[in-house]
Amino acid sequence: MKSFVAAATAVLLAAPVASFAQSSASPATRAQVIQELKDLESVGYNPARGEAGDYPSDIMAARQRLDAKRLTQRDADEADYGPAEAVHVESGRPANAALMRAQ
């Protein structure tokens, strides 16, 4: 009887741990799915043609075009700010020697 109680207790204690053992990657939200569909449509994907025989190749081609579009946009955004260069710091040097003598 003691072994049955011990086994039942172990199962009851392990149940909450097992129920929360889910993957860390959460599923996409409805808003994320809608945004992805809009992005795919912006590069020419037509979801109404989903029953056509070329569905997998059609969506994969649209994803490649979307990746290229995002890469081009990222490169353009980085070009707007110019290249990241080394920072030149001249600390400890007075801005105006006349001001420093007046103090």
N, C-alpha and C positions, 0 to 999 in steps of 0.2 A: 504494500500500500504506500509505503514511503517513497519507493521508486516512481510510482505513478504520479504522486503529488509533485515530486521533484521534476519529472518530465513535463508535466502540465505547466508548472511554474516557469520552466525554461522556455517552453513554447510561447507562453503569454508574454514573457519579457522580451523575446526575440521578435515578436510580431510587429511592434512599432518600428523597430530598426529596419526590418525587411520592407515595410510599407513605404519608407522614405528613401529607399535605395533606388533612386531614379537617376537618369543621366543628367549631367550638369547642363547640357545644352537644352534650353527651353524651346518649345515649338514657336514658330513665327506667329505673331499676333495678326489679327484680321487687317489692321492698318498696314502692317509690313507687307502682307501678301498683296493688298490693293496697290501699294506704292510700287512693288516689284512689277506687277502687271502693267501699270501705267508706264514704267520705265521701258519694259519690253515693247510695248505698243509704240513708244516714241522712236524706236529703231526699226519699225516695220513689221513687228509680229502681229498676227491677226488671230486672236483666240477663237474666233468663229470657225476657223478652218481646222479645229482640233480633231475632227473625224476624218480628215484627209489622210491618205496613205503615207504622207511624208511628215507626220507629226514629230517624231523624235528628232529628225534632222532639222526640221523647221525651228523648233524651240532651241536647239543647240546652236544653230547659226545666229539666232536672235541674241542669245546670251553672249556669243563671241562679239557681235557688233556692239552690244551694250558695254562689254568690258573695254573694247577699243574706244568707245565714246567716253567712258569714265576716265580712261588713261589720258586721252587727249585733253579732257577738261581739267584733270589734275595738273598736267604739264602746263596748261595755259594759266591756271591759278598760281602756280609757282613762279611762272615767268612774270606775272604782274608785280611781284614783290622783288624780283631780281634774285641773283644767286646769293646764297648764304656765304658770306666772307668772314674772315677773321676779324674779331672785334679789336679795335685799337683803343686802348685806355691809357690816358695820361693823367693819372691821379697824383696828387701832391704838388702839382705845379700851379702857381697862382694864375688866375685868369687875367689879371691886370696888375702889373707891378706897382703902379701908382696907388692903387687902392690898398695894397698891402703895406706900403710905407706910411700911409695916412693913419693906420691903426696903430 
